[in-house]
Structures are given as C-alpha cells and as structure tokens.
Amino acid sequence: CKEHKTELYQLDYSSKIKFLEEMSVVAEAVSKAFGAEKMNYELLGNGDTHLHWHLFPRKTGDIENYGNNGKGPVWWYPMEKMYGDDNRPSDMELEEMKEKLLKELDILLK
C-alpha cells in the first residue's frame, strides 16, 4: 500500500487483502527461518502513525520466567534485558539471519 493510512480499516478492500497477504507471507518466512513455535503479530501505530507490522517469532522460554510463568507477550520481558548487549546479535549473526530470511522468502515467492 503506497498511501499513508493510520488504521487497517481505512484501506480499500483490495489494498487491505494485499497488505494482509504480504504480512502473512513474511510471517511464514520469519517462522520458518527462525524456527518459531508461534508467531505474534502487532499492528499498533501508537508511536509511528502509519500501517506497519511487528512480527515476533516465539519459542518456549523466550521470556524466561517473566509474565505468566514464562508465557505472555514479549513486552512482559524487561526492556533492559530485551535490548541488552547479551541479546544483541553480532554483525555476522545478523548477516546469517538475513540470508535465512531471504532464502525462505525466495521459496515462498516462487
């Protein structure tokens, strides 16, 4: 969608379907590339008021024992841990992650 919109319902029907379809393809690629057990999807727009998705590939134990005995949304994990250096991938790891994701996207888009 090339038009600036702040809410999903503001899109015309065909743009809305295309937007959801593209998000679904990317989510599937993310899930496969990173071995997700579950995908979480966010379409918030409170900070950046334009339509964009946040996709969270989830695995058991990814928020340790925070939340409801280790279950719950990612924002129940402490911000200082989430954004801490221990959770920050190296440049090489980022490149490997990018390659995995692009490979899965290529497979899905053929």
CNS distance restraints for C-alpha pairs under 8 A (distance, minus, plus):
assign (resid   1 and name CA) (resid  15 and name CA) 6.08 0.50 0.50
assign (resid   1 and name CA) (resid  18 and name CA) 7.96 0.50 0.50
assign (resid   1 and name CA) (resid  19 and name CA) 6.73 0.50 0.50
assign (resid   4 and name CA) (resid  50 and name CA) 6.29 0.50 0.50
assign (resid   4 and name CA) (resid  51 and name CA) 7.59 0.50 0.50
assign (resid   5 and name CA) (resid  10 and name CA) 6.44 0.50 0.50
assign (resid   5 and name CA) (resid  11 and name CA) 7.09 0.50 0.50
assign (resid   5 and name CA) (resid  49 and name CA) 7.98 0.50 0.50
assign (resid   5 and name CA) (resid  50 and name CA) 5.64 0.50 0.50
assign (resid   5 and name CA) (resid  51 and name CA) 6.14 0.50 0.50
assign (resid   6 and name CA) (resid  10 and name CA) 7.37 0.50 0.50
assign (resid   6 and name CA) (resid  45 and name CA) 6.91 0.50 0.50
assign (resid   6 and name CA) (resid  49 and name CA) 5.50 0.50 0.50
assign (resid   6 and name CA) (resid  50 and name CA) 4.61 0.50 0.50
assign (resid   6 and name CA) (resid  51 and name CA) 5.54 0.50 0.50
assign (resid   7 and name CA) (resid  11 and name CA) 7.54 0.50 0.50
assign (resid   7 and name CA) (resid  50 and name CA) 7.57 0.50 0.50
assign (resid   7 and name CA) (resid  51 and name CA) 6.51 0.50 0.50
assign (resid   8 and name CA) (resid  16 and name CA) 6.88 0.50 0.50
assign (resid   8 and name CA) (resid  51 and name CA) 7.00 0.50 0.50
assign (resid   9 and name CA) (resid  16 and name CA) 7.68 0.50 0.50
assign (resid  11 and name CA) (resid  15 and name CA) 5.87 0.50 0.50
assign (resid  11 and name CA) (resid  16 and name CA) 5.37 0.50 0.50
assign (resid  12 and name CA) (resid  16 and name CA) 6.03 0.50 0.50
assign (resid  13 and name CA) (resid  17 and name CA) 6.21 0.50 0.50
assign (resid  14 and name CA) (resid  18 and name CA) 6.16 0.50 0.50
assign (resid  15 and name CA) (resid  19 and name CA) 5.93 0.50 0.50
assign (resid  16 and name CA) (resid  20 and name CA) 6.20 0.50 0.50
assign (resid  17 and name CA) (resid  21 and name CA) 6.00 0.50 0.50
assign (resid  18 and name CA) (resid  22 and name CA) 6.04 0.50 0.50
assign (resid  19 and name CA) (resid  23 and name CA) 6.24 0.50 0.50
assign (resid  20 and name CA) (resid  24 and name CA) 6.08 0.50 0.50
assign (resid  21 and name CA) (resid  25 and name CA) 6.31 0.50 0.50
assign (resid  22 and name CA) (resid  26 and name CA) 6.26 0.50 0.50
assign (resid  23 and name CA) (resid  27 and name CA) 5.99 0.50 0.50
assign (resid  23 and name CA) (resid  53 and name CA) 7.36 0.50 0.50
assign (resid  24 and name CA) (resid  28 and name CA) 6.15 0.50 0.50
assign (resid  25 and name CA) (resid  29 and name CA) 6.28 0.50 0.50
assign (resid  25 and name CA) (resid 105 and name CA) 7.62 0.50 0.50
assign (resid  25 and name CA) (resid 108 and name CA) 7.13 0.50 0.50
assign (resid  26 and name CA) (resid  30 and name CA) 6.10 0.50 0.50
assign (resid  26 and name CA) (resid 105 and name CA) 6.97 0.50 0.50
assign (resid  27 and name CA) (resid  31 and name CA) 6.02 0.50 0.50
assign (resid  27 and name CA) (resid  39 and name CA) 7.28 0.50 0.50
assign (resid  27 and name CA) (resid  55 and name CA) 6.64 0.50 0.50
assign (resid  28 and name CA) (resid  32 and name CA) 6.17 0.50 0.50
assign (resid  29 and name CA) (resid  33 and name CA) 5.90 0.50 0.50
assign (resid  29 and name CA) (resid 101 and name CA) 6.17 0.50 0.50
assign (resid  29 and name CA) (resid 104 and name CA) 5.01 0.50 0.50
assign (resid  29 and name CA) (resid 105 and name CA) 5.50 0.50 0.50
assign (resid  29 and name CA) (resid 108 and name CA) 7.32 0.50 0.50
assign (resid  30 and name CA) (resid  34 and name CA) 6.01 0.50 0.50
assign (resid  30 and name CA) (resid  36 and name CA) 7.80 0.50 0.50
assign (resid  30 and name CA) (resid  57 and name CA) 6.85 0.50 0.50
assign (resid  30 and name CA) (resid 101 and name CA) 6.14 0.50 0.50
assign (resid  30 and name CA) (resid 104 and name CA) 7.72 0.50 0.50
assign (resid  31 and name CA) (resid  35 and name CA) 5.60 0.50 0.50
assign (resid  31 and name CA) (resid  36 and name CA) 4.76 0.50 0.50
assign (resid  31 and name CA) (resid  37 and name CA) 7.66 0.50 0.50
assign (resid  31 and name CA) (resid  38 and name CA) 7.61 0.50 0.50
assign (resid  31 and name CA) (resid  39 and name CA) 6.78 0.50 0.50
assign (resid  31 and name CA) (resid  57 and name CA) 5.92 0.50 0.50
assign (resid  32 and name CA) (resid  36 and name CA) 6.76 0.50 0.50
assign (resid  32 and name CA) (resid 104 and name CA) 6.93 0.50 0.50
assign (resid  33 and name CA) (resid  97 and name CA) 7.71 0.50 0.50
assign (resid  33 and name CA) (resid 100 and name CA) 5.35 0.50 0.50
assign (resid  33 and name CA) (resid 101 and name CA) 5.34 0.50 0.50
assign (resid  33 and name CA) (resid 104 and name CA) 6.27 0.50 0.50
assign (resid  34 and name CA) (resid  57 and name CA) 7.09 0.50 0.50
assign (resid  34 and name CA) (resid  97 and name CA) 7.95 0.50 0.50
assign (resid  34 and name CA) (resid 100 and name CA) 7.91 0.50 0.50
assign (resid  35 and name CA) (resid  57 and name CA) 7.80 0.50 0.50
assign (resid  36 and name CA) (resid  57 and name CA) 4.97 0.50 0.50
assign (resid  36 and name CA) (resid  58 and name CA) 5.23 0.50 0.50
assign (resid  36 and name CA) (resid  59 and name CA) 5.70 0.50 0.50
assign (resid  37 and name CA) (resid  57 and name CA) 7.39 0.50 0.50
assign (resid  37 and name CA) (resid  58 and name CA) 5.85 0.50 0.50
assign (resid  37 and name CA) (resid  59 and name CA) 5.26 0.50 0.50
assign (resid  37 and name CA) (resid  60 and name CA) 7.46 0.50 0.50
assign (resid  38 and name CA) (resid  57 and name CA) 6.21 0.50 0.50
assign (resid  38 and name CA) (resid  58 and name CA) 5.12 0.50 0.50
assign (resid  38 and name CA) (resid  59 and name CA) 6.75 0.50 0.50
assign (resid  39 and name CA) (resid  55 and name CA) 6.90 0.50 0.50
assign (resid  39 and name CA) (resid  56 and name CA) 5.68 0.50 0.50
assign (resid  39 and name CA) (resid  57 and name CA) 4.75 0.50 0.50
assign (resid  39 and name CA) (resid  58 and name CA) 5.75 0.50 0.50
assign (resid  40 and name CA) (resid  55 and name CA) 5.85 0.50 0.50
assign (resid  40 and name CA) (resid  56 and name CA) 4.94 0.50 0.50
assign (resid  40 and name CA) (resid  57 and name CA) 6.49 0.50 0.50
assign (resid  40 and name CA) (resid  58 and name CA) 7.09 0.50 0.50
assign (resid  41 and name CA) (resid  53 and name CA) 6.83 0.50 0.50
assign (resid  41 and name CA) (resid  54 and name CA) 5.86 0.50 0.50
assign (resid  41 and name CA) (resid  55 and name CA) 4.91 0.50 0.50
assign (resid  41 and name CA) (resid  56 and name CA) 6.45 0.50 0.50
assign (resid  42 and name CA) (resid  53 and name CA) 5.61 0.50 0.50
assign (resid  42 and name CA) (resid  54 and name CA) 4.94 0.50 0.50
assign (resid  42 and name CA) (resid  55 and name CA) 6.54 0.50 0.50
assign (resid  43 and name CA) (resid  51 and name CA) 6.94 0.50 0.50
assign (resid  43 and name CA) (resid  52 and name CA) 6.12 0.50 0.50
assign (resid  43 and name CA) (resid  53 and name CA) 4.97 0.50 0.50
assign (resid  43 and name CA) (resid  54 and name CA) 6.52 0.50 0.50
assign (resid  44 and name CA) (resid  51 and name CA) 7.96 0.50 0.50
assign (resid  44 and name CA) (resid  52 and name CA) 7.84 0.50 0.50
assign (resid  44 and name CA) (resid  53 and name CA) 7.72 0.50 0.50
assign (resid  45 and name CA) (resid  49 and name CA) 4.58 0.50 0.50
assign (resid  45 and name CA) (resid  50 and name CA) 5.87 0.50 0.50
assign (resid  45 and name CA) (resid  51 and name CA) 6.51 0.50 0.50
assign (resid  45 and name CA) (resid  52 and name CA) 7.31 0.50 0.50
assign (resid  56 and name CA) (resid  74 and name CA) 7.99 0.50 0.50
assign (resid  58 and name CA) (resid  62 and name CA) 6.75 0.50 0.50
assign (resid  60 and name CA) (resid  70 and name CA) 7.95 0.50 0.50
assign (resid  61 and name CA) (resid  65 and name CA) 7.15 0.50 0.50
assign (resid  61 and name CA) (resid  70 and name CA) 6.07 0.50 0.50
assign (resid  61 and name CA) (resid  71 and name CA) 7.79 0.50 0.50
assign (resid  62 and name CA) (resid  70 and name CA) 7.68 0.50 0.50
assign (resid  63 and name CA) (resid  67 and name CA) 7.60 0.50 0.50
assign (resid  63 and name CA) (resid  70 and name CA) 5.72 0.50 0.50
assign (resid  63 and name CA) (resid  71 and name CA) 7.23 0.50 0.50
assign (resid  63 and name CA) (resid  74 and name CA) 6.72 0.50 0.50
assign (resid  63 and name CA) (resid  76 and name CA) 7.53 0.50 0.50
assign (resid  63 and name CA) (resid  77 and name CA) 5.40 0.50 0.50
assign (resid  64 and name CA) (resid  70 and name CA) 5.33 0.50 0.50
assign (resid  64 and name CA) (resid  77 and name CA) 7.90 0.50 0.50
assign (resid  65 and name CA) (resid  69 and name CA) 5.12 0.50 0.50
assign (resid  65 and name CA) (resid  70 and name CA) 3.90 0.50 0.50
assign (resid  65 and name CA) (resid  71 and name CA) 7.60 0.50 0.50
assign (resid  66 and name CA) (resid  70 and name CA) 4.90 0.50 0.50
assign (resid  66 and name CA) (resid  71 and name CA) 7.26 0.50 0.50
assign (resid  66 and name CA) (resid  76 and name CA) 6.46 0.50 0.50
assign (resid  66 and name CA) (resid  77 and name CA) 6.00 0.50 0.50
assign (resid  67 and name CA) (resid  71 and name CA) 5.67 0.50 0.50
assign (resid  67 and name CA) (resid  72 and name CA) 5.50 0.50 0.50
assign (resid  67 and name CA) (resid  73 and name CA) 7.72 0.50 0.50
assign (resid  67 and name CA) (resid  76 and name CA) 5.42 0.50 0.50
assign (resid  67 and name CA) (resid  77 and name CA) 7.16 0.50 0.50
assign (resid  68 and name CA) (resid  72 and name CA) 6.15 0.50 0.50
assign (resid  72 and name CA) (resid  76 and name CA) 6.71 0.50 0.50
assign (resid  73 and name CA) (resid  77 and name CA) 7.91 0.50 0.50
assign (resid  75 and name CA) (resid  79 and name CA) 7.44 0.50 0.50
assign (resid  77 and name CA) (resid  81 and name CA) 7.26 0.50 0.50
assign (resid  77 and name CA) (resid  82 and name CA) 6.64 0.50 0.50
assign (resid  78 and name CA) (resid  82 and name CA) 6.18 0.50 0.50
assign (resid  79 and name CA) (resid  83 and name CA) 5.95 0.50 0.50
assign (resid  79 and name CA) (resid  84 and name CA) 7.92 0.50 0.50
assign (resid  80 and name CA) (resid  84 and name CA) 5.52 0.50 0.50
assign (resid  81 and name CA) (resid  86 and name CA) 7.71 0.50 0.50
assign (resid  81 and name CA) (resid  87 and name CA) 7.28 0.50 0.50
assign (resid  82 and name CA) (resid  87 and name CA) 6.36 0.50 0.50
assign (resid  83 and name CA) (resid  87 and name CA) 6.46 0.50 0.50
assign (resid  83 and name CA) (resid  88 and name CA) 7.00 0.50 0.50
assign (resid  84 and name CA) (resid  88 and name CA) 6.63 0.50 0.50
assign (resid  89 and name CA) (resid  93 and name CA) 5.57 0.50 0.50
assign (resid  89 and name CA) (resid  94 and name CA) 6.04 0.50 0.50
assign (resid  90 and name CA) (resid  94 and name CA) 6.15 0.50 0.50
assign (resid  91 and name CA) (resid  95 and name CA) 6.23 0.50 0.50
assign (resid  92 and name CA) (resid  96 and name CA) 6.27 0.50 0.50
assign (resid  93 and name CA) (resid  97 and name CA) 6.10 0.50 0.50
assign (resid  94 and name CA) (resid  98 and name CA) 6.08 0.50 0.50
assign (resid  95 and name CA) (resid  99 and name CA) 6.21 0.50 0.50
assign (resid  96 and name CA) (resid 100 and name CA) 6.23 0.50 0.50
assign (resid  97 and name CA) (resid 101 and name CA) 6.19 0.50 0.50
assign (resid  98 and name CA) (resid 102 and name CA) 6.07 0.50 0.50
assign (resid  99 and name CA) (resid 103 and name CA) 6.06 0.50 0.50
assign (resid 100 and name CA) (resid 104 and name CA) 6.37 0.50 0.50
assign (resid 101 and name CA) (resid 105 and name CA) 6.18 0.50 0.50
assign (resid 102 and name CA) (resid 106 and name CA) 6.05 0.50 0.50
assign (resid 103 and name CA) (resid 107 and name CA) 6.35 0.50 0.50
assign (resid 104 and name CA) (resid 108 and name CA) 6.25 0.50 0.50
assign (resid 105 and name CA) (resid 109 and name CA) 5.98 0.50 0.50
assign (resid 106 and name CA) (resid 110 and name CA) 6.24 0.50 0.50
